[in-house]
Amino acid sequence: MKGYKGFDKDLSCRGFKFKEGETFEENVKPSTCKQGFHFCKNPLDVFTYYPPLTGAKYAEVEALGDIDEESDKVSTNKLKIDSSISIGDMFKAHFKMVYEKLTYSDTANTSGNEAHANTSGYKAHANTSGNKAHANTSGNEAHANTSGNKAHANTSGNEAHANTSGYKAHANTSGNEAHANTSGNEAHANTSGNYAHANTSGNEAHANTSGYKAH
């Protein structure tokens, strides 16, 4: 099973030092949140545990041993650290993962916990409500909006917008003049592209941008 993992700036996690390109093994039965090496299958779920702006590093990984899955995390007793990955590449990997599995439409609206709305196309919109809901779009002037705890809104395309509200919500965009806005404690807003904007409100919220005249 392949996935993504976050680390401290020295490539350590919970005091265990990892190294890129190597495989690590523990003689334990994997148990999520208790023992074993942990990672996430969804790239953006990693930001819940290792948010940007803290010197965190990220890598693609592969579980080679037994696994135990719970919520958004996986534990294994044998983990290979494949290669480091940038924050921008984490976004790209997420979009690729989502859109390879979906049938596209111009608009998608859902309600309910863990609901998903995914669209592609110029001026496409995706809107969801509910805890752990996801809204993902691709296309110029596309919009993704979510409400609910741990909700995610992700867009790619020029002048795209991603907006979320809720505890630990994430908004991520890529594209020139793209905007990412979040409200809620521990919320994250991340953008890449010229003239991009990232805005957050809430305790321990993070806003990250890259690109010419980004805010």
N, C-alpha and C positions, 0 to 999 in steps of 0.2 A: 504494500500500500504506500503510495506516494503522498506527500503533504508538505507543509511549511512550518518552520519553527523560528521563534524569536530567541534572542540571546542578549546578555549584557554586552557592553562595548568590547570586553575582552573575550567574547565568544564563550562565556560561561552561563550556566543556567542552574539556579539553586545550588551554587557552589561547585558544580561539576564542570570541568573545563573540556570543551569540545575542540575539534580541529577539522577544518574543511578537507573533504576527500577521504576521511577515515570512518571506520565503522566501530561502534561502541556497543558493548554487551554487558548486561547484568544478570546474575543468577537469581532472578526473582520472577514471580508470577505477576504480570502487568495488572495494575489496578488504578484506574483513573483517579487523579488527585491524591493518591496514596503512595504508589511506587511505580518505578519504570521511567522511561524517557517519554516526555510528552510532546505532542505536536498537534497541528490542526490540519484538517483536509481542505478547508476554505481559507485562502490566503488572508482575507481581511479579518477573519476571526482572530488571527494572531495579534492584531493591534489591541484587542481587549486585554491581553496579558503583557504585551511589550509595545506600548504606544510609541509613536514617533516623538521626537524632541527630547528623548531621554538618553540618547547615545545608543539606542538599541540597534542590533544588527539582525539580519534575517537570512535564512537559507532554505533551499529546497532539500527535503529529506526523504528517506525511504525506510519504512518499517520492514525488517527482514525476519523478525521473530514472531512470537505470539503477540496479540493485540487485545486491548480492552477499550471499547468506545463508550463515551457518555457525553451527552449534550454536544458541544462544539469541540471537544478534545478527544485525542486518542493516546493511549499509553502502550508502549511496547518494551520488550526486554532486549531488543537488538535494533539499533538505529544507525543508518548510514547518513552522514552529512554530505550531500552531493555537491552543491555549489552555492556561493553567496548570491543574494538577489537584492536589488535596490527596492526602495519604496514604490517607485514608479512601475517597476516590473511586477511587484505584488498586485497592483491594480490591474495591469494587463492580464496577468494570469487568472485573476478573478473573472474578468469579462469573458475570457476565452472559455473558462470552465462553465460559466452560466449559459452562454449563447450556443455552445455546441450541443446542448441538451434540449433546446427550446424551439417551438414554432413561433415565428415572429408575427406581430401585428402592429398597427399604428398606435393603438391605445390599449392599455391594460390597467384595470382597476380591481383590487381585491380587498377584502376585509377578513379578519380572523387571525389568531395567533399563528406565527410562522408562515403567513401567507406570502406569496411571491408574485410580483408583476414584472414582466420583462418585455421590452419592445426594441425594435430596430427600425430606422427610417428617419428621414428629415422631419424635424419638428415632432418626433414621437414623444409620448408621455407614458409614464408608469407611476401609479399611485397606490399605496397600500396603507392599511391601518391594522394594528395588532402587534403584540409583543413578538420580537424576533422576526418581524416582517421584513421583506427585501423588495426593493424597487431598482431595476437595472435597465438602462437604455443606452443605445448607441445611435448616433446621427446628429448632424448639426442642429443646434437650437432645441435639442432634446431635453426633457425634464424628468427627474425622478424625485418623488416626494414620499416620505413615510412618516408615520407617527406610531409610537409605541416603544417600550423599553427594549434596548439592544437591537433596534431597527437599523437597517442599512439602506442608503441611497447611493447609487453609483452610476455615473454617466461618462460617456466619451463622445467627443465631437465639439467643434467650435461653438462658442456661446451656449454650451450646455450648462444645466443647473442641477445641483443635487441638494436637497433640503431634508433635514430630519428633525424630529423632536422626540425626546425621551431619554431616560437614563442609559448611559453607555451607547448612545446612538452614534453612527458614523455616516459622514457624507464625503464622497470621494469623486473628483472629476479630473478629466484630462482633456486638453484642448484650449486653444487661444480664447481669451475672454470668458473662460469657464468660471463658475461660481460654486462654492460649497459652503453651506450654512447649517449649523446645528444649534440646538438648545437642549440643555439637560446636563446633569452632573456627569463628569468623565466622558463627555462627548468629544468626537474628533472631526475635524474638517481638513481635508487634504486636497490640494489642487496642483496640477502641473500644466504649464502653458503660459505664453505671453499675456500680460494684463489679467491674469487669473486672480481670483479673490477667495480667501478662506476666512470664515467668520464663525466664532463659537461663543456661547454664553453658558455659564454653569461652572460649578466647582471642579477643578482639575481638568477643565476642557483644554483641548489642544487645537491649534490652527497651523497648518504647514503649507507653504507654497514654494514652487520653483518656476522660474521663467522670468523674462524681461519685464520689469515694472510690476511684478506680482505683489500681492498684498496679503 
